[in-house]
Amino acid sequence: MEKAFVSWSGGKETSLACYRAMQNKNLKVEYLVNMVSEDGKRSRSHGLSSALLRAQSDAMGIPIIQRKTTWESYEKVFKRTVSELKKEGVEIGIFGDIDLQEHRDWIERVCREIEIKPVLPLWGKDRERLLKEFIRAGFKAIVVATKADLLGKEWLGRRIDEEFIKDLKRLGNIDLCGEKGEYHTFVFDEPIFREPVKFTTGRKVFKNKHWFLEVIPKNEK
């Protein structure tokens, strides 16, 4: 059985990719890997509280490795982190990308340079089918960030459900999975969680042409 890590953002694609990988009897997901801001408080990818991602890790029973980095040092820190995992026998990296070629090119180059095999379980899949698979498998998630010129603050906090899909389709100009950054999500329950992550929501904040929803772990004051 090959050991793997998941490049973890806390959102729907990374969660579904992890779920699919865990259904492969030849793979064992040993770690979640997450890059965080210089102060350690926020995830680099979605801006989620680092504590929320640790709560997801606890719910899954899979250790999460969080490393502080700037955007400029992201690649260097990522490669160093994964190289450390190689010493423990980790050979595969799981990524949740769907079809952005520049992302895949980066993943394949970086993994090649550190001799890790990249696996992208969602690559090239139909957006609507992925969302419906996500919902029907029992995943639960909310929208935590949007591009303000495409989706207003009223979308923050919305559950990812069948009605959500219908409303996005009506807009016509939004990637259903938000693959181009139209929106980001936080997964608070899924089939492999031992219990849901408990959280509260706070303010809706406008910053850098995006809307963000404050999501706070219930044990964090």
Residue pairs with C-beta under 8 A, 6 or more apart in sequence:
1 25
1 26
1 27
1 28
2 26
2 27
2 28
2 91
2 92
3 27
3 28
3 30
3 88
3 89
3 90
3 91
3 92
4 21
4 27
4 28
4 29
4 30
4 90
4 91
4 92
4 93
4 94
4 119
5 29
5 30
5 31
5 32
5 33
5 65
5 82
5 85
5 90
5 92
5 93
5 94
6 14
6 17
6 18
6 21
6 29
6 31
6 32
6 33
6 62
6 93
6 94
6 95
7 14
7 33
7 34
7 93
7 94
7 95
7 96
8 14
8 18
8 32
8 33
8 34
8 53
8 56
8 64
9 34
9 43
9 45
9 46
9 48
9 96
9 184
10 34
10 43
10 45
10 46
10 48
10 52
10 53
10 56
10 186
10 187
11 45
11 46
11 96
11 141
11 184
11 185
11 186
11 187
12 131
12 134
12 139
12 141
12 160
12 177
12 185
12 187
13 96
13 97
13 98
13 122
13 130
13 177
14 95
14 96
15 96
15 134
15 139
15 141
15 187
15 190
16 96
16 121
16 122
16 130
16 133
16 134
16 137
16 139
17 94
17 95
17 96
17 120
17 121
17 122
18 29
18 32
18 94
18 96
18 192
19 137
19 139
19 190
19 191
19 192
20 121
20 122
21 27
21 29
21 94
21 119
21 121
22 29
22 192
27 92
29 62
29 94
30 62
30 63
30 85
30 88
30 90
31 62
31 63
31 64
31 65
31 85
31 90
32 53
32 56
32 57
32 60
32 62
32 63
32 64
32 65
33 64
33 65
33 67
33 78
33 81
33 82
33 85
34 43
34 44
34 45
34 50
34 53
34 64
34 65
34 66
34 67
35 43
35 44
35 45
35 66
35 67
35 69
35 74
35 77
35 78
36 42
36 43
36 44
36 50
36 66
36 67
36 68
36 69
37 43
37 44
37 68
38 68
38 69
38 70
39 68
40 50
40 66
40 68
41 49
41 50
42 48
42 49
42 50
43 49
43 50
43 53
44 69
44 71
44 74
45 184
46 144
46 145
46 184
46 185
46 186
47 144
47 145
47 184
47 212
48 144
48 186
48 215
49 215
49 216
49 217
49 220
50 66
51 217
51 220
52 186
52 197
52 199
52 215
52 217
53 64
53 66
54 64
54 66
55 197
55 198
55 199
55 217
56 64
56 187
56 193
56 197
57 63
57 64
59 193
59 194
59 195
59 196
59 197
60 192
60 193
60 194
61 194
65 81
65 85
67 77
67 78
67 81
68 77
69 76
69 77
69 78
75 106
75 110
78 110
79 110
79 113
79 114
82 90
82 93
82 114
82 116
83 114
86 114
86 115
86 116
90 116
91 116
91 117
92 116
92 117
92 118
92 119
93 107
93 111
93 116
93 117
93 118
93 119
94 119
94 120
94 121
95 107
95 118
95 119
95 120
96 120
96 121
96 122
97 103
97 104
97 107
97 120
97 122
97 123
97 179
98 122
98 123
98 124
98 125
98 127
98 130
98 177
98 179
99 123
99 124
99 179
100 179
100 180
104 120
104 123
107 118
107 120
108 118
111 117
111 118
122 130
127 175
127 176
127 177
127 179
128 165
128 169
128 176
130 177
131 160
131 165
131 176
131 177
132 162
132 165
134 141
134 160
135 160
135 161
135 162
137 190
137 191
138 189
138 190
138 191
139 160
139 187
139 189
139 190
139 191
140 159
140 160
140 187
140 188
140 189
140 190
140 196
141 159
141 160
141 185
141 186
141 187
141 188
142 157
142 158
142 159
142 160
142 185
142 186
142 188
142 201
142 213
142 215
143 151
143 155
143 156
143 157
143 158
143 160
143 183
143 184
143 185
143 213
144 156
144 184
144 185
144 186
144 212
144 213
144 215
145 156
145 183
145 184
145 210
145 211
145 212
145 213
146 152
146 153
146 155
146 156
146 182
146 183
146 184
146 210
146 211
147 181
147 182
147 183
147 209
147 210
148 206
148 209
148 210
148 211
149 209
150 173
150 174
150 182
151 174
151 182
151 183
151 211
152 211
153 204
153 206
153 211
155 183
155 211
156 204
156 211
156 212
156 213
157 201
157 213
158 164
160 185
165 176
168 174
168 176
169 176
174 182
174 183
175 182
178 184
178 185
186 199
186 215
188 196
188 197
188 199
189 196
189 197
197 217
198 217
198 218
198 219
199 215
199 216
199 217
199 218
200 215
200 216
200 218
201 213
201 214
201 215
201 216
202 213
202 214
202 215
202 216
203 213
203 214
204 211
204 212
204 213
204 214
205 211
205 212
205 213
205 214
206 212
